Amino acid sequence: MPDRPGLSDSRMVLEIAGLSKSFGSVRAADNILLAVREGEALGIIGPNGAGKSSLFNLITGDLVPDAGEIRLNGRDVTRMPPHRRCKLGIARSYQIPHPFENLTVFENLLVGAAFGQDKHERDVADLCGQVLERTGLLHRANIPAGSLTLLERKRLELARALATGPQVLLLDEIAGGLTEAEIADLVATIREINASGTTIVWIEHVVAALLAVVTRLIVLNFGSKIAEGEPQAVMNSKEVRDIYTGIEA
Amino acid sequence: MQQPRYRIETAVEATRIFAFAGIGLVVVLVLLPFFAGRGLVQDLIFVFYMLALAQLWNLLAGYAGLVSVGQQAFVGLGGYMLFAFTVYGGIDPLLAIVLAGVVAFLLAFPTALVVFRLRGAYFAIGTWVVAEVYRLVFAQVKPLGGGTGTSLSVGVINGLFGIDFLREVFGLRTSLARDMVMYWTALALAVGTVLVVYFLLRSRRGLGLAAIRDSEVAAESVGVDSFRTKLWVYVLTAGITGMVGALIYLQTARISPDAAFSVLQWTAYVIFIVVIGGIGTIEGPIVGVLIFYLLQNYLAGFGTWYLILLGALAIVIMLFAPSGIWGYVSARFNLVLFPLRRRLVRLNTEKVDSGE
């Protein structure tokens, strides 16, 4: 388990306070307060439309909040464009994979590494090679990303985000649509990434996969945080049982 | 940490052969005016500047996703600046071409400020509207001929750098020497544009551009500054388009707002060239311009029917070979003349994957 010694007294890498965003009368984020410790693995669950993906979009800068503040390593990034937040250490995978289809798998990672880490292309060849090894995509390195299967596309989302050298990795339903065997593989990879020091925030409907990795769980509904704490305790709480009637934790 | 285990490879063997063939072709083209007739030389000037315009539009639309229908703004601007600099500034026309490019480059910033607020189809229409504004503004400038236009004096054109040299050394007539200087300028602009586009696309910025083309949201999420990248492409293409415009109106020696800011001549034909040749490739516009030249040479006499034929051909290509003639040939024979693919190669072992 990623429950490493010294985790509890490590500092906060991501701090969110009073974060709100509305689309018309729909509240996608309602006064959210959230702090993520360096190195931890945090899970986020909630029904469809609870504002999980919107929260990610606010953290990465794809959305601009109506109110509130987002701090990365103590630095205010609330109004920063996405590409600058990436350079400061935030990376994400998209729920629906967005590969650069006409580029090869390797070139997809190269974009992440060269821009996310602001380095010359030739200086990141090794890094890209290693990330491809870790994510099991090395044998697909030089084929166009447009010809990948769903599992490979999900892995590419993960690999491209890792290539940017993130401090905080946001995973948006990366296990959705995969078979159980594929999920087991993916879970192993994600645990390894977390064990090597990358902070993980993971939104997932496949709760079993999530619980195999995260050490803390929060529950969102109607844009608000309704429960938070130790994963099993949260899963057994009344709030969660009310929302997920019939779901086995 | 450890020894490097991977490296990036770009060129392929066939490309090196092509590179030498390309250099050979350029040498032949440089020497051509000494052997070829005047008609061919003048035709090739046209081919060269259309090629440069097509490469630039392809970079804008095919790579940066900026489908502009208003590049005539910068062609006309360049042409008018050439007239202003040579007639009123007394500057040598060749230097004036460069200065016209600088003016177009600088004016592209405020223009971008307006059109970059729009996206997709709205961007296309917006650029067209801006080009019309440019046309109407220049129609008001009386010293440059106002609405009816003006001509360059023979003195200005014959004062072109290098003409005296050619006359004395090779004993050429002035008109012939003038054509040759313009021919070489056009050739330099065309070859220069192809090289600028190629090396831009091979650079890190070009990689970012390819990422933006495929998914702007994802490109931003991995650290690509899409606004700056697109702005950079826009002002760069505007600058070179301005230089091409200046050359065009140096050759025709007569300018009017309607011709200089013609959407048909400087954008519609250019789009045709890129679409039939193959958008999103450097080879495509080269193939396209040759086809366009042949069509125009043999069919322009049919007037309106010629235009209908061009339109019909463009539609047929879009339906049956959406990636253009080059796209079809390239896929069929696995042929790439300007390699852009970056391949990951494992050191000391076999290649990572043989697939392309």
Chai-1 contact restraints between the chains, C-beta under 6 A:
chainA,res_idxA,chainB,res_idxB,connection_type,confidence,min_distance_angstrom,max_distance_angstrom,comment,restraint_id
A,P82,B,E220,contact,1.0,0.0,6.0,A-B,restraint_1
A,P82,B,S221,contact,1.0,0.0,6.0,A-B,restraint_2
A,H83,B,E220,contact,1.0,0.0,6.0,A-B,restraint_3
A,H83,B,G223,contact,1.0,0.0,6.0,A-B,restraint_4
A,H83,B,V224,contact,1.0,0.0,6.0,A-B,restraint_5
A,H83,B,D225,contact,1.0,0.0,6.0,A-B,restraint_6
A,C86,B,V222,contact,1.0,0.0,6.0,A-B,restraint_7
A,C86,B,G223,contact,1.0,0.0,6.0,A-B,restraint_8
A,K87,B,G223,contact,1.0,0.0,6.0,A-B,restraint_9
A,R92,B,S221,contact,1.0,0.0,6.0,A-B,restraint_10
A,H98,B,S215,contact,1.0,0.0,6.0,A-B,restraint_11
A,H98,B,A218,contact,1.0,0.0,6.0,A-B,restraint_12
A,F100,B,A211,contact,1.0,0.0,6.0,A-B,restraint_13
A,F100,B,D214,contact,1.0,0.0,6.0,A-B,restraint_14
A,E101,B,D214,contact,1.0,0.0,6.0,A-B,restraint_15
A,N102,B,D214,contact,1.0,0.0,6.0,A-B,restraint_16
A,L103,B,A210,contact,1.0,0.0,6.0,A-B,restraint_17
A,F106,B,L344,contact,1.0,0.0,6.0,A-B,restraint_18
A,E107,B,R342,contact,1.0,0.0,6.0,A-B,restraint_19
A,V111,B,L207,contact,1.0,0.0,6.0,A-B,restraint_20
A,V111,B,A211,contact,1.0,0.0,6.0,A-B,restraint_21
A,V111,B,V222,contact,1.0,0.0,6.0,A-B,restraint_22
A,G112,B,V222,contact,1.0,0.0,6.0,A-B,restraint_23
A,A114,B,R204,contact,1.0,0.0,6.0,A-B,restraint_24
A,F115,B,G208,contact,1.0,0.0,6.0,A-B,restraint_25
A,F115,B,V222,contact,1.0,0.0,6.0,A-B,restraint_26
A,F115,B,G223,contact,1.0,0.0,6.0,A-B,restraint_27
A,F115,B,V224,contact,1.0,0.0,6.0,A-B,restraint_28
A,G116,B,V222,contact,1.0,0.0,6.0,A-B,restraint_29
A,G116,B,G223,contact,1.0,0.0,6.0,A-B,restraint_30
A,E121,B,R204,contact,1.0,0.0,6.0,A-B,restraint_31
A,A125,B,Y6,contact,1.0,0.0,6.0,A-B,restraint_32
A,A125,B,R7,contact,1.0,0.0,6.0,A-B,restraint_33
A,A125,B,I8,contact,1.0,0.0,6.0,A-B,restraint_34
A,D126,B,P4,contact,1.0,0.0,6.0,A-B,restraint_35
A,D126,B,R5,contact,1.0,0.0,6.0,A-B,restraint_36
A,D126,B,Y6,contact,1.0,0.0,6.0,A-B,restraint_37
A,G129,B,Y6,contact,1.0,0.0,6.0,A-B,restraint_38
A,A141,B,L344,contact,1.0,0.0,6.0,A-B,restraint_39
A,A141,B,V352,contact,1.0,0.0,6.0,A-B,restraint_40
A,A141,B,D353,contact,1.0,0.0,6.0,A-B,restraint_41
A,N142,B,R343,contact,1.0,0.0,6.0,A-B,restraint_42
A,N142,B,D353,contact,1.0,0.0,6.0,A-B,restraint_43
A,N142,B,G355,contact,1.0,0.0,6.0,A-B,restraint_44
A,I143,B,G355,contact,1.0,0.0,6.0,A-B,restraint_45
A,T164,B,V222,contact,1.0,0.0,6.0,A-B,restraint_46
A,T164,B,G223,contact,1.0,0.0,6.0,A-B,restraint_47
